[in-house]
Structures are given as C-alpha cells and as structure tokens.
Amino acid sequence: MEAVYEAFALTAVPLIPSFDDPNGATAQTKIESWTLGPLSVLQISSSDLRLERTEHQARSGSCGLVAGGLLLDGAGRWRIGEGSGSTVGMNLIDLGQPSTLSLAGRSVTCAFEIPEERMELSGSVLRRAAPRLASSRLYEVVDAHVRRFVLDIDCLAIDQMGCAVAAATVQMIRALVASAGGDDRDGREAVADAIWPLALAYIDAHLTEPDLSPARIARANNISLRYLYKLSAAHDVRIAEWII
C-alpha cells in the first residue's frame, strides 16, 4: 500500500490518492510510465480511485509542464477548481488550480505531460483552452490520435520512429489547445506541422509494401488526399517520388 502512495507522490505533478477500500484497491492498482521525446505518459489501472491535487500543491506552480488526462476505460470525472467535467474524452488540466479525478469501479486512465516550452503558447491561451477543449473542431481528431498513441505506446517505445511520433503528437495537442484557446491560425499551422512527420513515419514503416500509395497514406492519417498533396507541396516533396 505504501508503495502506491509513494509512487503518486513522486510523479512530476504530485498527487494524493485515496480508495474506498484501501486494502483491496491498492493491491489491484497498476501504474506504468513512459517518456518518448518531449512527451511523458502515466497510465493508471485501479478500482474506485480518487486522485487529488491540493490547493497547496497548485500554488506551487505548474512544474514547467502542461498536463492533460484521458480516460481509456471505465467511468470517472475531473473536477478542476470550481468546475467539473467528464473524463470520457481528453481534458487539459490547469495545474495552477486544485483538481480531483474520481474513478468509479475498475478504470484505466492516463495523464500526459509536456514541457511548457514545447507548447509555445502563452499562459492566457492555456487557461482559456482548459475549460473548452471539447468545443474545438480539432477535438475528435486529436482525441482519437492520442488514444491510438497511448494504446500503441509499448510498441512505439522500442521503435526507432517512436520519438518522432511522440513529437508529432505534441504538435497535435498544441494545435488543439491553440484552437480551443482562440488562436485558430496557430492551430491550423500546428496541425500541418504535426501531420507531415506522421505521414513520413507511416511511409517509412510501410515502405516495402507494394500497395503503399498516397491514398492509403491519407486514410491512415485521417486526412484527405487533397490535403496530403497540399502538405507535400508545402514541403517541396512529391509523394510518389519520395516513396521510390
């Protein structure tokens, strides 16, 4: 039991856990962590877990990080400051405010942390974005991408392209936050910056397959063929020639 409490205390953003049934729940708690390039991920599997970041901890600052959370399985809810929100989708966590994550039953959730300097966004944009992340037109695309990234993280951690995919994932999250924070132009540019390396990574991973085509690359990255050609033109690359 003490190991579980200590593990949460030693995370980059310290948290205080509590359980409805401490003796039973802590025995079933599993905490995993990965760091790929600029992105750190903490995955927690547990039952009836409550994680709290106190007002005192919030006053200590953001630790130089931008943090978010994503429920992978089960049911739960974030409470950040005076508000609350569902954990069904991805959430941005304002580390300057106290927060509580309450998970009901057996649940799997993950938290991701990104150095503030990699986000290249002002504190005002981050604060505006936190309560309205789901209102962005980019939300579903980025939420789906981050879920896939987390589910594939064991494979990515041992793949030579893993850090490149992590860096592109940070760009996707940055695009979403910029869009939700009211900076649509910055959001569009960040999406383009993120998708292009993902497309190149997909080409490298499937280079020997005879059916690799621009249409397949576009489908795999959830973009239109027209947008793929637009990106390739912006980088002065012809997709077919690049594959050859």
Buried (B, 14 or more C-beta within 10 A) or exposed (E): EEEBBEBBEEBBBEBBBBBEEBEEBBEBBEBEBBBBBBBBBBBBBBBBBBBBBBEEBBEEEBBEBBBBBBBBEBBBBBBBBEEEBEBEBBBBBBBBBBBBBBBBEBBBBBBBBBBBEBBEBEEEBBBBBBBBBBEBEBBBBBBEBBBEBBEEBEEBBEBEBBBBBBBBBBBBBBBBBBBBBBBBEBBBBBBBBBBBBBBBBBBEBBEEEEEBBBEBBBEBBBBEBEBBBEBBEEEEEEBEEBEE
